[in-house]
Amino acid sequence: MRPLFLGGTILGWVALCFGQGEGPSLRRIERWYELGYYEKIIHASQRNGIAFQGKRLFYLASAYYRVGQREAALHTYRQAFGGMPEAEAVFHLEYARLLHEKGDWVKARQQYQIALEKGAPAQEIQLYLSYLQNATQARVDTTYRLERLALGCNEGPTYAAYLVEGTLYYIHRCERPGCKIYPTDGYPYEQVGEVPLPTRYRYHQGVVGYRSPDTILLYLSRGKGGIYYMVRTASAEGWTRPRRWPLLPKRPRGQYSVCEDPKTGDLYFVSDHGQKSATGRDIYRLRSLGGGRYAPPERLPMPINTPYDEDAPFIVEDTFYFASRRPESMGGYDIFYALRQGTRDWGPPIPMPVPINSSADDIYYYPFSPEATYLSSARDGLMQVYKVRRLKPEPLPPPIVQRETLPEAPPSPRLLVMTGRIYDARTQQGISAQIVLVDSATQKELIAAYANPDGSYRLYPPRSGRFYLYVQATGYMTYVQVIHLPEMPPEEPIQLSIPLFPIEMEATFQLRNIYFDFNSDRLRPESIPELERLLRLLQQNPNIRIRFSGHTDNIGSNKYNQQLSERRARAVYEWLRQKGVHPIQMEYIGYGKTRPIASNATEEGRSLNRRIEMEVVGIRKSAGQAALESQTR
C-alpha cells in the first residue's frame, strides 16, 4: 500500500500545481465581481496573468475601471475586445467611456451604440452622446497652461487642492502608515496632505475652506458627512480638535464643499441629502442676515442646479465657478462659471474652455489668485492636481502666403441632433414632456429624455434609419410620428416642434394611423405605432375612460357596415386589453355609415369616413382632489 499512497500523493501535488496554473474559475471571478471584490480580481491577475483570457479579461478590465485605474482598464479592454468582440452591455459602455475620455470619439460612439443595442439605459447613453457632441464643438483657449503638480502621491488619486496662508492642502488616497482601506474601490480613505492635520480621524476627510485669521474648514465623513472646523492654537499639535461648524444647519444632511460670497457674505455649500437626493449633489445657499445670522438654506434654482450633480462652488468677485455633470459637459464633471446679475442672482452657466475642461472629470477649480489657481482632473487617468497659468494673448503674426495648397484637415465627426419645442396646442406654453425614440423594425426603445421646463429639447439619435417618435406628458394625448433620419448627419440640427392636446371630457380624436385588411377587422402591422401610443396614453393616465367608435363609408348595407365598424373598434379594444389595459378604462361601439365627416360622393371623402375615433367619456378624480373639492364645498 505504501507505493500506492506515494503515487497518490505525487498526483495530488501535480493536480494542485495545475489548479494554481489555471487561476480562479470564471464562476468565482463572476462572484467576486458581483460582490464588488475588484481588488481580488486584480490581485489574482497579477499572480497568474496567463489564466486571464476570454471573458475573464472583461471582468479584469471592469475591475480596473471601477477602482479608478483608467489606463490599465483601457489597455485590458483593448485586449479583451481584440479576442472576443461581443460582450455584455456594461463592458461596451465602460470601454466607450474610456475611449471618450481619451478623445477617440469615433470609436467611443460606436461602442455607445453597441451598448445601447445590448440593453444599456437609453437615458444614460443619451447623456454620453450629448457629452460627445459638446467635445467636438468645445471652445479652445490657447492662453491657458496646465502644469501637473508632483505632490508625493503617485500610486493613488490626488485632488481638491486648497491654499491656506501659503500652505497647499489637498486630498490624497495613497497608503500611509496606519491608514484604513476603503472597501468599495481598494484605495485608502481620503486623507489630508501634504501637511497632515491632527483630526484623529481615519476615514474620509479633506480641507474645503478657510476663515481668516485662524479657522480651517474640513469635510469629515462622520454620519452622512458634514463640515467641521479647527482653530489654530499654540499647542504642540497646532490645531484644536475638529468640531461641527455651527453656521451650517443639520439639514440637509450629506454636506461637502463650502464657500463664501465675498460681496454678500452668503454661504454656499453642497449636499446630496445623505445620498438620498434624486438629483444627486446640489448647491445650497444661506443668505447672510448680518450679525452672524443666516436665513434657512435654499437650493439654488435652475440653471445653476440641474437633475445632474453640481459640486465645488467658488466665488471670485462677480464670478461663480462650480463643477457640473449636466448635458452641456464634455464628459463627466466640467467647470462652469456664471456672472453675477444684481446682488444675489447668477446668469446662465458657461462652460470653461479647453484645456480647463476635458473629456474626463474636471472639478475643484479654485482661482485663489492669477498666480495660484488649481484644478483637479482625471484627464491622464487618476485624478491629479494641476496648476493653471494664463498667458497674456500675443498679437497674431502676419498672414503667410502659402505657395502650395496643403491638404485640408479631416472634418470632425458630426452627430445626428434633433431640436425643437414641445408645447400646449391651446396655450402655446412649453411642456416638460418625455420624448422616446423607438426602432421601427425591432420596437426597441433607443433613447428616452425629457424636455426642459420651457418645452425645448435636444435629442441625439444614435444612428440613422426609420423610427417612431413618441412624446407624452400627463394630462395630454400622446403624440406619435414616423421619422426617417439620414445616413449623413446634416450640418444644422433637425428641427421638429410638437403640439400636445390636453385630455378633456368629450374630447374626440381621430386615430388616422390605424389600418385594417380590406373588408376585415384584422389590424395591419402599420397600426402598431398608433396602438403603442394608445397603450402609453392609458398607462400614463389610468384615471381616464375612453370609447373607441368605428365608422365606415356608404358602400354596402347598413347592417354590414354597422357590424364591420363595431368589429374594428373591438379589435383596437382587444389589442389594448391583451397588452394589460384594464377593461374599466375602455369601451367600444360601431356607428357604421351613420356619422360621416365628409361627402361619400368622392373617393377622398369616403377615405375620410372610414376611420376609428377615440372619445374621452370619463375622468376619475384622484382621492386627494376629491377630498379638496369636498372641503371647499
Beta strands, then each sheet from edge to edge (+ up, - down):
strand 1: 144-148
strand 2: 158-164
strand 3: 167-172
strand 4: 191-193
strand 5: 205-211
strand 6: 215-220
strand 7: 226-231
strand 8: 243-244
strand 9: 255-260
strand 10: 267-271
strand 11: 282-286
strand 12: 288-290
strand 13: 293-294
strand 14: 298-299
strand 15: 310-316
strand 16: 319-324
strand 17: 334-341
strand 18: 345-346
strand 19: 350-351
strand 20: 362-369
strand 21: 372-377
strand 22: 384-390
strand 23: 418-424
strand 24: 434-439
strand 25: 445-450
strand 26: 456-459
strand 27: 465-472
strand 28: 479-485
strand 29: 494-495
strand 30: 498-500
strand 31: 508-510
strand 32: 544-551
strand 33: 586-590
strand 34: 611-619
sheet 1: 1+ 22- 21+ 20-
sheet 2: 2+ 3- 4+
sheet 3: 5+ 6- 7+ 8-
sheet 4: 9+ 10- 11+ 14-
sheet 5: 12+ 13-
sheet 6: 15+ 16- 17+ 18-
sheet 7: 15+ 16- 17+ 19-
sheet 8: 26+ 23- 29-
sheet 9: 26+ 23- 30-
sheet 10: 25+ 24- 27+ 28-
sheet 11: 31+ 34- 32+ 33+
end
